[in-house]
Amino acid sequence: MKMSEMWTTMGSTLASFMFLWTIMRQYCPYGVQRFFEKCTHRIVSYFSPYIRISFHEYMGDRLKRSEAYAAVEAYLSANTSKSAKRLKAEMGKDSSNLVLTMDEYERVTDEYEGVKVWWVSSKVMSPTRSPMSYYPEQEKRFYKLTFHNKYRDIITESYLEHVMREGKEIRLRNRQRKLYTNSPGYKWPSYKQTMWSHIVFEHPATFETMALEPEKKKEIIEDLVTFSKSKDFYARIGKAWKRGYLLHGPPGTGKSTMIAAMANLLAYDVYDLELTAVKDNTELRKLLIETTSKSIIVIEDIDCSLDLTGQRKKKADKLSDEETDKDVVGRKEGKEEGGSGSKVTLSGLLNFIDGIWSACGGERLIVFTTNYVEKLDPALIRRGRMDKHIQLSYCTFDGFKVLANNYLKLETHPLFLTIKRLIGEANITPADVAENLMPKSPLDDPHKCLSNLIEALEEAVKAEELEQSCPIEHEELLQQNGSIKENGELPADQAMNQCQLRLCNGT
Ligand SMILES: Nc1ncnc2c1ncn2[C@@H]1O[C@H](COP(=O)(O)OP(=O)(O)OP(=O)(O)O)[C@@H](O)[C@H]1O
């Protein structure tokens, strides 16, 4: 047969094949098409020395995105975006940078310990639509990994583990962190799957910007970092991977700020649990189950949320549910008894902290804050539950220097000496120092801001001296005066007037 005849025969065979294929695709039922495709694949893979592994975006009913797919996506986006020729661009977590990932049907090569592998991103359209799905049509995306059969062991035993580990780390680094809350009084619609609502967590606080003694700061950071790296240690000693922190101190000393700094340091989500909005222990447990790992569960002002004001003589550990369920709890200050309708009990809360459900998921911090640590039931805050107690107190000179640097970009100034002397004598919170350092007008220079602070410090010292020298009962005075400060202190000038009045009256 001549060459030209051979080409003609091959051309017409190919044309007939294409024609038949088109007819088949158009008229053949989908099931038959799939059957032919499967047969062809089987024949090809029987003779091929290559192995393929698929990672599908959704498994089963499409309700949950596959973790493996997400990890592969992150891994490929970081490792192959330089070699891929067609890329997809999406906004990154802070909407300021673009994240590039492989576009559909793109193929890239990766190398691991000298072994070459190929990744292809692909998708298939499913003609049927699941009644459970809210997607307009079933678009099934997947990544396909191809490698030579002789590297089967190395790929399945170590390369895939490497991809998953790196992918998860990249996802964690790039994820948008969230601040969750169980809004009080909010009725969750039955279709809503979660009891938490969330917003993006973007608090700028860090340990560097916190006014705290350097040694204390270092100790807390080390404790947190050690905890976050101790997965194996906790597993070895048979303890759930979680840690309790109790932050206590007067208002404005930085308890909430420290929680934000902790979350930023460890890149954790924050669950702000409003205990008074929780109906009962069952609901508390449900909320706990929904929290994810790498998170901080916060209960602020725990003394106001639970009635733990010292009537309890028994060790709370030993209390049974029957006993404690009778206790009315969940009362915020100012609310009428039972007004919040919460029936969370101490035993419910203890179960929340160290019951069997709290171990699920792991890598969680539970943080309680209070202004009155002495009011809390010792059982609630004993070591093992609240492992680390951190007292936040009035501003020291070290704390002031951090704030001066934050607010005024000052490391030193002639007025620092006066401030150092006064701050040792006055009880002033970091919040008050920060407020005084804040420029109040565009004309306020650092000197003016420091002078404002000196004035405030002198006033605080005066109030301090007054409190010590004046025989009136400070508490009583505060109760009588409607304009007391939130932290229970009277502004110096008012205290002076009250004191003088009393002295004049001879009371
Ligand atoms: N230690 C601190 N370092 C830096 N800033 C602080 C510190 N403490 C307080 N501040 C400033 O004061 C403001 C109030 O502080 P924060 O809400 O953290 O205090 P708190 O102890 O949680 O008060 P409360 O008990 O009333 O909730 C913060 O926004 C922050 O600007």
The ligand as an SDF file (V2000), in Angstrom:
LIG
                    3D

 31 33  0  0  0  0  0  0  0  0999 V2000
   -1.9340   46.4310   79.5340 N   0  0  0  0  0  0  0  0  0  0  0  0
   -2.3600   47.2070   78.5250 C   0  0  0  0  0  0  0  0  0  0  0  0
   -1.5680   47.4450   77.4720 N   0  0  0  0  0  0  0  0  0  0  0  0
   -1.9620   48.2320   76.4740 C   0  0  0  0  0  0  0  0  0  0  0  0
   -3.1560   48.8270   76.4230 N   0  0  0  0  0  0  0  0  0  0  0  0
   -3.9910   48.6260   77.4480 C   0  0  0  0  0  0  0  0  0  0  0  0
   -3.6370   47.7960   78.5420 C   0  0  0  0  0  0  0  0  0  0  0  0
   -4.6520   47.7830   79.4090 N   0  0  0  0  0  0  0  0  0  0  0  0
   -5.5990   48.5570   78.8930 C   0  0  0  0  0  0  0  0  0  0  0  0
   -5.2220   49.0660   77.7130 N   0  0  0  0  0  0  0  0  0  0  0  0
   -5.9930   49.9780   76.8830 C   0  0  0  0  0  0  0  0  0  0  0  0
   -7.2180   50.2310   77.5620 O   0  0  0  0  0  0  0  0  0  0  0  0
   -8.3480   49.7830   76.8270 C   0  0  0  0  0  0  0  0  0  0  0  0
   -9.2460   48.9720   77.7460 C   0  0  0  0  0  0  0  0  0  0  0  0
   -8.5540   47.7900   78.1510 O   0  0  0  0  0  0  0  0  0  0  0  0
   -9.2350   46.3730   78.2860 P   0  0  0  0  0  0  0  0  0  0  0  0
  -10.6250   46.3920   77.7350 O   0  0  0  0  0  0  0  0  0  0  0  0
   -8.3210   45.3570   77.7330 O   0  0  0  0  0  0  0  0  0  0  0  0
   -9.2980   46.2560   79.8570 O   0  0  0  0  0  0  0  0  0  0  0  0
  -10.0330   45.1500   80.7240 P   0  0  0  0  0  0  0  0  0  0  0  0
   -9.1070   44.8250   81.8460 O   0  0  0  0  0  0  0  0  0  0  0  0
  -10.4810   44.0400   79.8740 O   0  0  0  0  0  0  0  0  0  0  0  0
  -11.2730   45.9570   81.2730 O   0  0  0  0  0  0  0  0  0  0  0  0
  -12.6860   45.3740   81.7810 P   0  0  0  0  0  0  0  0  0  0  0  0
  -12.4210   44.5830   83.0240 O   0  0  0  0  0  0  0  0  0  0  0  0
  -13.4830   46.6140   82.0330 O   0  0  0  0  0  0  0  0  0  0  0  0
  -13.2340   44.5520   80.6590 O   0  0  0  0  0  0  0  0  0  0  0  0
   -7.8090   48.9570   75.6990 C   0  0  0  0  0  0  0  0  0  0  0  0
   -8.5130   49.2170   74.5200 O   0  0  0  0  0  0  0  0  0  0  0  0
   -6.3660   49.3920   75.5480 C   0  0  0  0  0  0  0  0  0  0  0  0
   -6.2730   50.4110   74.6070 O   0  0  0  0  0  0  0  0  0  0  0  0
  1  2  1  0
  2  3  1  0
  2  7  2  0
  3  4  2  0
  4  5  1  0
  5  6  2  0
  6  7  1  0
  6 10  1  0
  7  8  1  0
  8  9  2  0
  9 10  1  0
 10 11  1  0
 11 12  1  0
 11 30  1  0
 12 13  1  0
 13 14  1  0
 13 28  1  0
 14 15  1  0
 15 16  1  0
 16 17  2  0
 16 18  1  0
 16 19  1  0
 19 20  1  0
 20 21  2  0
 20 22  1  0
 20 23  1  0
 23 24  1  0
 24 25  2  0
 24 26  1  0
 24 27  1  0
 28 29  1  0
 28 30  1  0
 30 31  1  0
M  END
$$$$
